[in-house]
Amino acid sequence: MRYVVKKKNKIFDVINLEYPIKGYKFNSKSDDVKSITLVDSKLITKVVDIKVNTMLNRLLMIVNDAFNSDDNPTGVGIALDEIRMVKTAIYNKYNKLLDDRKKELYLRKISLLEQEMQDKLYFYQVSKYQSSNRGR
């Protein structure tokens, strides 16, 4: 069963629908409601912004942990994988839902993080090469 909830003057109307609605669909955390489809474009952009911001905050925590650990190059590899995953999610999943200005801002932030992690990985590789050549 599909239901539509419309708000008119602080009164909610619930309408039963038999056909699918076009909009942004996402799963609910509640057991009673399986999925929610948003139709309002302003609400869609707000929800997508919240989702992308939570992905970026999680990514920042991973990059911060990898950047602060001086002796573990595997953390940098994990951070680079997460950066690529978030970048592809923005390109594939949220490309049509984000406006160009916000999408460009998010991708610029991600590219800065990616460049820092690649520099850190290069530093690990150079220091490993120099330490291996110090022998007799």
OpenMM code with the backbone's topology and positions (N, CA, C; nanometers):
from openmm import Vec3, app, unit

residues = "MET ARG TYR VAL VAL LYS LYS LYS ASN LYS ILE PHE ASP VAL ILE ASN LEU GLU TYR PRO ILE LYS GLY TYR LYS PHE ASN SER LYS SER ASP ASP VAL LYS SER ILE THR LEU VAL ASP SER LYS LEU ILE THR LYS VAL VAL ASP ILE LYS VAL ASN THR MET LEU ASN ARG LEU LEU MET ILE VAL ASN ASP ALA PHE ASN SER ASP ASP ASN PRO THR GLY VAL GLY ILE ALA LEU ASP GLU ILE ARG MET VAL LYS THR ALA ILE TYR ASN LYS TYR ASN LYS LEU LEU ASP ASP ARG LYS LYS GLU LEU TYR LEU ARG LYS ILE SER LEU LEU GLU GLN GLU MET GLN ASP LYS LEU TYR PHE TYR GLN VAL SER LYS TYR GLN SER SER ASN ARG GLY ARG".split()
positions = [
    Vec3(0.0831, -0.1186, 0.0000),
    Vec3(0.0000, 0.0000, 0.0000),
    Vec3(0.0872, 0.1243, 0.0000),
    Vec3(0.0418, 0.2237, -0.0701),
    Vec3(0.1122, 0.3513, -0.0743),
    Vec3(0.0180, 0.4587, -0.0231),
    Vec3(0.0756, 0.5473, 0.0555),
    Vec3(-0.0025, 0.6570, 0.1104),
    Vec3(0.0682, 0.7879, 0.0825),
    Vec3(-0.0090, 0.8901, 0.0597),
    Vec3(0.0444, 1.0243, 0.0421),
    Vec3(-0.0071, 1.1095, 0.1564),
    Vec3(0.0833, 1.1838, 0.2178),
    Vec3(0.0455, 1.2729, 0.3262),
    Vec3(0.0592, 1.4150, 0.2737),
    Vec3(-0.0502, 1.4875, 0.2712),
    Vec3(-0.0498, 1.6265, 0.2264),
    Vec3(-0.0871, 1.7160, 0.3426),
    Vec3(-0.0186, 1.8281, 0.3516),
    Vec3(-0.0438, 1.9222, 0.4591),
    Vec3(-0.1175, 2.0435, 0.4033),
    Vec3(-0.2315, 2.0706, 0.4598),
    Vec3(-0.3095, 2.1886, 0.4223),
    Vec3(-0.3553, 2.2574, 0.5503),
    Vec3(-0.2997, 2.3756, 0.5739),
    Vec3(-0.3391, 2.4555, 0.6903),
    Vec3(-0.3317, 2.3759, 0.8202),
    Vec3(-0.2191, 2.3131, 0.8413),
    Vec3(-0.1903, 2.2347, 0.9621),
    Vec3(-0.2800, 2.1119, 0.9771),
    Vec3(-0.3440, 2.0700, 0.8698),
    Vec3(-0.4254, 1.9488, 0.8704),
    Vec3(-0.3623, 1.8525, 0.7701),
    Vec3(-0.3411, 1.7296, 0.8117),
    Vec3(-0.2773, 1.6312, 0.7262),
    Vec3(-0.3843, 1.5426, 0.6631),
    Vec3(-0.3803, 1.5309, 0.5311),
    Vec3(-0.4681, 1.4408, 0.4585),
    Vec3(-0.3880, 1.3186, 0.4160),
    Vec3(-0.4412, 1.2001, 0.4378),
    Vec3(-0.3760, 1.0771, 0.3971),
    Vec3(-0.4570, 1.0182, 0.2830),
    Vec3(-0.3886, 0.9958, 0.1704),
    Vec3(-0.4538, 0.9444, 0.0510),
    Vec3(-0.3876, 0.8119, 0.0149),
    Vec3(-0.4668, 0.7106, -0.0139),
    Vec3(-0.4160, 0.5812, -0.0547),
    Vec3(-0.3946, 0.5831, -0.2059),
    Vec3(-0.2766, 0.5435, -0.2517),
    Vec3(-0.2435, 0.5436, -0.3938),
    Vec3(-0.2140, 0.4024, -0.4426),
    Vec3(-0.2472, 0.3772, -0.5662),
    Vec3(-0.2193, 0.2473, -0.6265),
    Vec3(-0.1029, 0.2543, -0.7250),
    Vec3(-0.0599, 0.3719, -0.7624),
    Vec3(0.0473, 0.3871, -0.8607),
    Vec3(0.1699, 0.4500, -0.7933),
    Vec3(0.2899, 0.4239, -0.8466),
    Vec3(0.4113, 0.4802, -0.7857),
    Vec3(0.4247, 0.6298, -0.8126),
    Vec3(0.4936, 0.6966, -0.7225),
    Vec3(0.5147, 0.8410, -0.7319),
    Vec3(0.6608, 0.8652, -0.7704),
    Vec3(0.6839, 0.9619, -0.8586),
    Vec3(0.8204, 0.9978, -0.8951),
    Vec3(0.8747, 1.0957, -0.7916),
    Vec3(0.9970, 1.0715, -0.7476),
    Vec3(1.0617, 1.1571, -0.6490),
    Vec3(1.1846, 1.0879, -0.5940),
    Vec3(1.2387, 1.1399, -0.4849),
    Vec3(1.3552, 1.0826, -0.4198),
    Vec3(1.3082, 0.9821, -0.3160),
    Vec3(1.3494, 0.8575, -0.3345),
    Vec3(1.3047, 0.7495, -0.2465),
    Vec3(1.4216, 0.7048, -0.1596),
    Vec3(1.3968, 0.6900, -0.0302),
    Vec3(1.4972, 0.6372, 0.0613),
    Vec3(1.4292, 0.5518, 0.1657),
    Vec3(1.5063, 0.4637, 0.2281),
    Vec3(1.4535, 0.3711, 0.3278),
    Vec3(1.4428, 0.4393, 0.4629),
    Vec3(1.3429, 0.3983, 0.5382),
    Vec3(1.3198, 0.4534, 0.6706),
    Vec3(1.3824, 0.3636, 0.7759),
    Vec3(1.4172, 0.4218, 0.8895),
    Vec3(1.4722, 0.3441, 1.0001),
    Vec3(1.3623, 0.2815, 1.0848),
    Vec3(1.2403, 0.3244, 1.0639),
    Vec3(1.1277, 0.2735, 1.1408),
    Vec3(1.0838, 0.1385, 1.0850),
    Vec3(1.0318, 0.0524, 1.1728),
    Vec3(0.9806, -0.0772, 1.1286),
    Vec3(0.8437, -0.0638, 1.0634),
    Vec3(0.7696, 0.0395, 1.0991),
    Vec3(0.6356, 0.0572, 1.0456),
    Vec3(0.6371, 0.1078, 0.9012),
    Vec3(0.7303, 0.1957, 0.8706),
    Vec3(0.7405, 0.2545, 0.7371),
    Vec3(0.8645, 0.1988, 0.6695),
    Vec3(0.8468, 0.1366, 0.5530),
    Vec3(0.9603, 0.0751, 0.4845),
    Vec3(1.0387, 0.1767, 0.4035),
    Vec3(0.9711, 0.2600, 0.3279),
    Vec3(1.0416, 0.3580, 0.2465),
    Vec3(0.9595, 0.4857, 0.2380),
    Vec3(1.0305, 0.5939, 0.2093),
    Vec3(0.9685, 0.7258, 0.1989),
    Vec3(1.0079, 0.7844, 0.0642),
    Vec3(0.9117, 0.8432, -0.0057),
    Vec3(0.9382, 0.9101, -0.1319),
    Vec3(0.9051, 1.0574, -0.1165),
    Vec3(1.0048, 1.1416, -0.1410),
    Vec3(0.9858, 1.2854, -0.1304),
    Vec3(0.9589, 1.3419, -0.2694),
    Vec3(0.8648, 1.4350, -0.2777),
    Vec3(0.8274, 1.4940, -0.4052),
    Vec3(0.8699, 1.6402, -0.4120),
    Vec3(0.8678, 1.7101, -0.3007),
    Vec3(0.9024, 1.8518, -0.2959),
    Vec3(1.0518, 1.8700, -0.3203),
    Vec3(1.0868, 1.9542, -0.4170),
    Vec3(1.2279, 1.9691, -0.4548),
    Vec3(1.3107, 2.0356, -0.3443),
    Vec3(1.2527, 2.1293, -0.2705),
    Vec3(1.3272, 2.1930, -0.1608),
    Vec3(1.3591, 2.0931, -0.0507),
    Vec3(1.2631, 2.0097, -0.0202),
    Vec3(1.2840, 1.9078, 0.0823),
    Vec3(1.3846, 1.8032, 0.0361),
    Vec3(1.3817, 1.7701, -0.0919),
    Vec3(1.4778, 1.6746, -0.1469),
    Vec3(1.6197, 1.7287, -0.1337),
    Vec3(1.6400, 1.8556, -0.1682),
    Vec3(1.7748, 1.9122, -0.1587),
    Vec3(1.8232, 1.9177, -0.0147),
    Vec3(1.7331, 1.9458, 0.0797),
    Vec3(1.7731, 1.9480, 0.2207),
    Vec3(1.8123, 1.8092, 0.2696),
    Vec3(1.7349, 1.7084, 0.2328),
    Vec3(1.7658, 1.5718, 0.2759),
    Vec3(1.8959, 1.5240, 0.2132),
    Vec3(1.9165, 1.5533, 0.0860),
    Vec3(2.0399, 1.5118, 0.0189),
    Vec3(2.1597, 1.5850, 0.0781),
    Vec3(2.1446, 1.7131, 0.1109),
    Vec3(2.2535, 1.7866, 0.1761),
    Vec3(2.2899, 1.7248, 0.3102),
    Vec3(2.1909, 1.6851, 0.3867),
    Vec3(2.2165, 1.6212, 0.5159),
    Vec3(2.2904, 1.4892, 0.4958),
    Vec3(2.2476, 1.4095, 0.3978),
    Vec3(2.3130, 1.2809, 0.3723),
    Vec3(2.4572, 1.2988, 0.3271),
    Vec3(2.4808, 1.3932, 0.2368),
    Vec3(2.6173, 1.4156, 0.1872),
    Vec3(2.7049, 1.4729, 0.2986),
    Vec3(2.6505, 1.5611, 0.3804),
    Vec3(2.7284, 1.6164, 0.4913),
    Vec3(2.7668, 1.5093, 0.5927),
    Vec3(2.6782, 1.4143, 0.6206),
    Vec3(2.7140, 1.3061, 0.7123),
    Vec3(2.8214, 1.2167, 0.6509),
    Vec3(2.8134, 1.1939, 0.5189),
    Vec3(2.9184, 1.1166, 0.4530),
    Vec3(3.0516, 1.1906, 0.4601),
    Vec3(3.0501, 1.3222, 0.4407),
    Vec3(3.1735, 1.4003, 0.4475),
    Vec3(3.2294, 1.4064, 0.5891),
    Vec3(3.1442, 1.4166, 0.6892),
    Vec3(3.1913, 1.4174, 0.8282),
    Vec3(3.2569, 1.2838, 0.8639),
    Vec3(3.1966, 1.1746, 0.8208),
    Vec3(3.2552, 1.0423, 0.8434),
    Vec3(3.3895, 1.0312, 0.7708),
    Vec3(3.3946, 1.0835, 0.6490),
    Vec3(3.5178, 1.0816, 0.5719),
    Vec3(3.6267, 1.1659, 0.6385),
    Vec3(3.5888, 1.2798, 0.6939),
    Vec3(3.6859, 1.3646, 0.7637),
    Vec3(3.7447, 1.2950, 0.8858),
    Vec3(3.6624, 1.2201, 0.9585),
    Vec3(3.7143, 1.1459, 1.0739),
    Vec3(3.8146, 1.0398, 1.0294),
    Vec3(3.7855, 0.9698, 0.9200),
    Vec3(3.8764, 0.8664, 0.8707),
    Vec3(4.0070, 0.9291, 0.8224),
    Vec3(3.9972, 1.0397, 0.7491),
    Vec3(4.1168, 1.1064, 0.6978),
    Vec3(4.1992, 1.1640, 0.8131),
    Vec3(4.1334, 1.2178, 0.9137),
    Vec3(4.2045, 1.2720, 1.0292),
    Vec3(4.2810, 1.1628, 1.1022),
    Vec3(4.2190, 1.0473, 1.1206),
    Vec3(4.2882, 0.9359, 1.1857),
    Vec3(4.4074, 0.8897, 1.1027),
    Vec3(4.3898, 0.8837, 0.9711),
    Vec3(4.4990, 0.8393, 0.8847),
    Vec3(4.6105, 0.9427, 0.8793),
    Vec3(4.5757, 1.0680, 0.8839),
    Vec3(4.6763, 1.1729, 0.8745),
    Vec3(4.7564, 1.1862, 1.0033),
    Vec3(4.6926, 1.1624, 1.1164),
    Vec3(4.7617, 1.1766, 1.2446),
    Vec3(4.8467, 1.0555, 1.2815),
    Vec3(4.8206, 0.9399, 1.2213),
    Vec3(4.9036, 0.8232, 1.2512),
    Vec3(5.0258, 0.8280, 1.1593),
    Vec3(5.1422, 0.8433, 1.2192),
    Vec3(5.2640, 0.8615, 1.1407),
    Vec3(5.3247, 0.7310, 1.0912),
    Vec3(5.2945, 0.6205, 1.1548),
    Vec3(5.3646, 0.4968, 1.1219),
    Vec3(5.2779, 0.3936, 1.0496),
    Vec3(5.1559, 0.4273, 1.0096),
    Vec3(5.0662, 0.3290, 0.9520),
    Vec3(5.0217, 0.3707, 0.8110),
    Vec3(5.0862, 0.3179, 0.7056),
    Vec3(5.0447, 0.3550, 0.5705),
    Vec3(4.9150, 0.2877, 0.5253),
    Vec3(4.8709, 0.1836, 0.5948),
    Vec3(4.7463, 0.1192, 0.5546),
    Vec3(4.6256, 0.2088, 0.5833),
    Vec3(4.6347, 0.2920, 0.6847),
    Vec3(4.5264, 0.3864, 0.7128),
    Vec3(4.5081, 0.4870, 0.6010),
    Vec3(4.6183, 0.5245, 0.5362),
    Vec3(4.6114, 0.6163, 0.4229),
    Vec3(4.5429, 0.5484, 0.3049),
    Vec3(4.5720, 0.4212, 0.2838),
    Vec3(4.5059, 0.3465, 0.1761),
    Vec3(4.3570, 0.3331, 0.1996),
    Vec3(4.3193, 0.3075, 0.3235),
    Vec3(4.1770, 0.2991, 0.3579),
    Vec3(4.1096, 0.4336, 0.3376),
    Vec3(4.1762, 0.5411, 0.3773),
    Vec3(4.1198, 0.6748, 0.3592),
    Vec3(4.1033, 0.7072, 0.2112),
    Vec3(4.1998, 0.6693, 0.1276),
    Vec3(4.1873, 0.6933, -0.0165),
    Vec3(4.0720, 0.6141, -0.0775),
    Vec3(4.0521, 0.4905, -0.0293),
    Vec3(3.9387, 0.4113, -0.0770),
    Vec3(3.8059, 0.4753, -0.0379),
    Vec3(3.7975, 0.5251, 0.0846),
    Vec3(3.6745, 0.5918, 0.1293),
    Vec3(3.6491, 0.7203, 0.0502),
    Vec3(3.7566, 0.7932, 0.0197),
    Vec3(3.7422, 0.9161, -0.0592),
    Vec3(3.6869, 0.8832, -0.1971),
    Vec3(3.7392, 0.7793, -0.2584),
    Vec3(3.6899, 0.7397, -0.3911),
    Vec3(3.5456, 0.6924, -0.3850),
    Vec3(3.5073, 0.6231, -0.2758),
    Vec3(3.3707, 0.5763, -0.2623),
    Vec3(3.2736, 0.6938, -0.2505),
    Vec3(3.3092, 0.7935, -0.1690),
    Vec3(3.2223, 0.9102, -0.1514),
    Vec3(3.2134, 0.9896, -0.2818),
    Vec3(3.3238, 1.0009, -0.3513),
    Vec3(3.3243, 1.0742, -0.4778),
    Vec3(3.2339, 1.0070, -0.5809),
    Vec3(3.2417, 0.8745, -0.5909),
    Vec3(3.1548, 0.8050, -0.6860),
    Vec3(3.0088, 0.8106, -0.6436),
    Vec3(2.9821, 0.8114, -0.5132),
    Vec3(2.8437, 0.8245, -0.4673),
    Vec3(2.7866, 0.9602, -0.5062),
    Vec3(2.8679, 1.0651, -0.4952),
    Vec3(2.8201, 1.1981, -0.5342),
    Vec3(2.7974, 1.2037, -0.6841),
    Vec3(2.8886, 1.1451, -0.7623),
    Vec3(2.8722, 1.1458, -0.9071),
    Vec3(2.7528, 1.0627, -0.9516),
    Vec3(2.7354, 0.9438, -0.8953),
    Vec3(2.6334, 0.8519, -0.9444),
    Vec3(2.4969, 0.8689, -0.8786),
    Vec3(2.4952, 0.8754, -0.7470),
    Vec3(2.3680, 0.8725, -0.6748),
    Vec3(2.3059, 1.0105, -0.6583),
    Vec3(2.3872, 1.1100, -0.6261),
    Vec3(2.3336, 1.2416, -0.5937),
    Vec3(2.3580, 1.3457, -0.7022),
    Vec3(2.4009, 1.3050, -0.8202),
    Vec3(2.4350, 1.3983, -0.9267),
    Vec3(2.3149, 1.4816, -0.9713),
    Vec3(2.2010, 1.4171, -0.9913),
    Vec3(2.0819, 1.4880, -1.0382),
    Vec3(2.0111, 1.5639, -0.9261),
    Vec3(2.0337, 1.5238, -0.8034),
    Vec3(1.9612, 1.5835, -0.6915),
    Vec3(2.0290, 1.7075, -0.6352),
    Vec3(2.1603, 1.7199, -0.6529),
    Vec3(2.2333, 1.8368, -0.6037),
    Vec3(2.2410, 1.9429, -0.7125),
    Vec3(2.2374, 2.0684, -0.6701),
    Vec3(2.2599, 2.1738, -0.7688),
    Vec3(2.4096, 2.1829, -0.7979),
    Vec3(2.4446, 2.2467, -0.9079),
    Vec3(2.5833, 2.2479, -0.9562),
    Vec3(2.6791, 2.3142, -0.8585),
    Vec3(2.6344, 2.4197, -0.7927),
    Vec3(2.7218, 2.4925, -0.7004),
    Vec3(2.7596, 2.4061, -0.5806),
    Vec3(2.6623, 2.3376, -0.5209),
    Vec3(2.6913, 2.2529, -0.4046),
    Vec3(2.7717, 2.1301, -0.4446),
    Vec3(2.7395, 2.0730, -0.5610),
    Vec3(2.8134, 1.9568, -0.6072),
    Vec3(2.9602, 1.9932, -0.6304),
    Vec3(2.9855, 2.1085, -0.6903),
    Vec3(3.1222, 2.1537, -0.7138),
    Vec3(3.1950, 2.1786, -0.5813),
    Vec3(3.1255, 2.2339, -0.4830),
    Vec3(3.1851, 2.2575, -0.3517),
    Vec3(3.2230, 2.1271, -0.2835),
    Vec3(3.1330, 2.0293, -0.2846),
    Vec3(3.1620, 1.9002, -0.2231),
    Vec3(3.2782, 1.8308, -0.2930),
    Vec3(3.2795, 1.8344, -0.4256),
    Vec3(3.3862, 1.7681, -0.4992),
    Vec3(3.5206, 1.8379, -0.4799),
    Vec3(3.5189, 1.9689, -0.4626),
    Vec3(3.6431, 2.0417, -0.4353),
    Vec3(3.6983, 2.0026, -0.2985),
    Vec3(3.6104, 1.9911, -0.1992),
    Vec3(3.6544, 1.9485, -0.0657),
    Vec3(3.7143, 1.8082, -0.0706),
    Vec3(3.6481, 1.7203, -0.1438),
    Vec3(3.6951, 1.5824, -0.1532),
    Vec3(3.8284, 1.5758, -0.2271),
    Vec3(3.8437, 1.6554, -0.3314),
    Vec3(3.9701, 1.6531, -0.4055),
    Vec3(4.0859, 1.7053, -0.3201),
    Vec3(4.0595, 1.8027, -0.2316),
    Vec3(4.1644, 1.8487, -0.1403),
    Vec3(4.2065, 1.7382, -0.0438),
    Vec3(4.1081, 1.6668, 0.0094),
    Vec3(4.1405, 1.5556, 0.0984),
    Vec3(4.2164, 1.4465, 0.0251),
    Vec3(4.1764, 1.4189, -0.0983),
    Vec3(4.2427, 1.3157, -0.1766),
    Vec3(4.3878, 1.3542, -0.2063),
    Vec3(4.4109, 1.4809, -0.2377),
    Vec3(4.5469, 1.5264, -0.2652),
    Vec3(4.6356, 1.5152, -0.1412),
    Vec3(4.5826, 1.5505, -0.0259),
    Vec3(4.6595, 1.5388, 0.0982),
    Vec3(4.6944, 1.3932, 0.1286),
    Vec3(4.5983, 1.3025, 0.1072),
    Vec3(4.6251, 1.1614, 0.1340),
    Vec3(4.7241, 1.1035, 0.0333),
    Vec3(4.7178, 1.1469, -0.0921),
    Vec3(4.8150, 1.0995, -0.1897),
    Vec3(4.9551, 1.1505, -0.1576),
    Vec3(4.9645, 1.2749, -0.1090),
    Vec3(5.0939, 1.3275, -0.0665),
    Vec3(5.1491, 1.2484, 0.0514),
    Vec3(5.0623, 1.2138, 0.1450),
    Vec3(5.1044, 1.1361, 0.2619),
    Vec3(5.1509, 0.9961, 0.2189),
    Vec3(5.0794, 0.9345, 0.1251),
    Vec3(5.1189, 0.8030, 0.0753),
    Vec3(5.2529, 0.8108, 0.0022),
    Vec3(5.2733, 0.9162, -0.0742),
    Vec3(5.4014, 0.9365, -0.1424),
    Vec3(5.5139, 0.9542, -0.0405),
    Vec3(5.4871, 1.0263, 0.0661),
    Vec3(5.5870, 1.0439, 0.1727),
    Vec3(5.6251, 0.9094, 0.2338),
    Vec3(5.5250, 0.8224, 0.2584),
    Vec3(5.5545, 0.6895, 0.3120),
    Vec3(5.6417, 0.6095, 0.2161),
    Vec3(5.6106, 0.6150, 0.0879),
    Vec3(5.6864, 0.5382, -0.0100),
    Vec3(5.8298, 0.5885, -0.0214),
    Vec3(5.8493, 0.7208, -0.0201),
    Vec3(5.9838, 0.7773, -0.0295),
    Vec3(6.0646, 0.7440, 0.0951),
    Vec3(6.0045, 0.7550, 0.2120),
    Vec3(6.0785, 0.7249, 0.3353),
    Vec3(6.1122, 0.5765, 0.3443),
    Vec3(6.0256, 0.4908, 0.2945),
    Vec3(6.0541, 0.3469, 0.2940),
    Vec3(6.1680, 0.3166, 0.1974),
    Vec3(6.1683, 0.3817, 0.0829),
    Vec3(6.2756, 0.3610, -0.0154),
    Vec3(6.4088, 0.4117, 0.0375),
    Vec3(6.4081, 0.5262, 0.1041),
    Vec3(6.5323, 0.5807, 0.1583),
    Vec3(6.5859, 0.4961, 0.2715),
    Vec3(6.4981, 0.4412, 0.3535),
    Vec3(6.5442, 0.3570, 0.4652),
    Vec3(6.5981, 0.2248, 0.4152),
    Vec3(6.5480, 0.1742, 0.3027),
    Vec3(6.5985, 0.0472, 0.2493),
    Vec3(6.7328, 0.0655, 0.1791),
    Vec3(6.7671, 0.1869, 0.1332),
    Vec3(6.8922, 0.2127, 0.0648),
    Vec3(7.0031, 0.2554, 0.1592),
    Vec3(6.9786, 0.2618, 0.2869),
    Vec3(7.0812, 0.3071, 0.3818),
    Vec3(7.1748, 0.1942, 0.4240),
    Vec3(7.1441, 0.0748, 0.3840),
    Vec3(7.2292, -0.0378, 0.4224),
    Vec3(7.3594, -0.0382, 0.3440),
    Vec3(7.4473, -0.1325, 0.3717),
    Vec3(7.5773, -0.1384, 0.3041),
    Vec3(7.5586, -0.1802, 0.1669),
] * unit.nanometer
topology = app.Topology()
chain = topology.addChain("A")
for resn in residues:
    res = topology.addResidue(resn, chain)
    for name in ("N", "CA", "C"):
        topology.addAtom(name, app.Element.getBySymbol(name[0]), res)
